[in-house]
Amino acid sequence: MDKLLSVNETMSILNISRQTIYRLIKQGKLLPIKIGRKTLFKEEDLKKFIEESRTIPPS
């Protein structure tokens, strides 16, 4: 089973604000899991998001 992370944990890992997390959700870049009133994220999804966000420096 995948590890689920809270919004606060996700904020800490990505070093971004709560507002930015919800903006990324709205843009479809982060996929949340809603359980009741809780918003959670799969650890694997965050790893994928980080990899897809990497940029290659110009040469």
Secondary structure, DSSP 8 states (H G I E B T S, - for coil): ---EEEHHHHHHHHT--HHHHHHHHHTTSS--EEETTEEEEEHHHHHHHHHHH------
